[in-house]
Amino acid sequence: MITRPFNFQKWVAEHRHLLKPPVGNQQVFKDNKDFIVMVVGGPNARKDYHVDEGEELFWQLEGEMTVKIIEDGQPVDIIIGPGDMFLLPPGVPHSPRRPAGTVGLVLERYRTAGELDGFQWYCENCGNKLYEEYAEITDIVAQLPPIMDRFWANDDLRTCKHLLWLASLAGIVGLLASRALVALSPVAGVVAALLNPHLRRDLAGYFRNGAAL
């Protein structure tokens, strides 16, 4: 039998107790063929970016949410207010951030056999991609936690190599500058090194080695 029309606002009210952690979302239609139609509530705490090969439609019902995306290699915030609709193009890394008390509808395709979903993490300071993993998702409840755990349990994956490189470069430049200051004024050089957190560890060895380049 074809499903008859129903009052959507009443449906949201009846399922509101489920639109919060740990469940967070509810599927409106469960026996349909082409589209996943779900209502999602906040808050959520995920930091990963999802990559879908198809489009995703966001329609915000209550409160304001942010969809963080990566556009032209740069992080961009898409603000979606009550009554706003946003169509996300396929293949765009996105991370929906929903505060408490917000409710929105999301529409996306059911996946075809062999289709992969991507999960990515980016440095929140510089936007550098830290890690990504693609998988054919057939059971999100069973498959998603191990993907998350592989990232969050690995200190190396969570460390931004770009920032480490910049910190190392800053340390080298700062060390050379402080050594130049020592040649002019030992006191000034020591003060400059102590003020730079990257150089404190190098200072003792520098003077122990005779302050020679």
Number of C-alpha atoms within 10 A of each C-alpha: 3 4 8 5 6 8 7 10 9 10 12 20 10 10 13 18 12 16 23 19 14 9 11 17 21 19 13 16 12 11 9 11 9 11 14 18 19 16 24 25 26 20 19 16 11 11 16 20 21 20 21 22 15 16 14 17 16 19 19 22 21 16 18 20 23 17 20 19 21 17 12 8 11 10 18 14 16 14 14 19 17 15 12 14 16 15 12 18 13 12 14 19 23 25 21 21 19 21 16 16 14 20 26 27 21 19 17 17 16 14 18 11 9 10 15 17 17 18 21 20 22 19 17 12 8 12 15 17 17 18 17 17 16 14 14 15 18 14 8 9 9 10 13 13 10 11 15 17 10 13 19 12 10 10 10 11 16 16 13 20 15 15 14 11 11 11 13 13 13 15 19 15 13 17 22 14 14 24 24 15 18 18 13 11 12 13 11 15 19 18 13 18 24 15 10 15 10 18 21 16 12 16 18 11 11 15 12 10 9 8 13 9 8
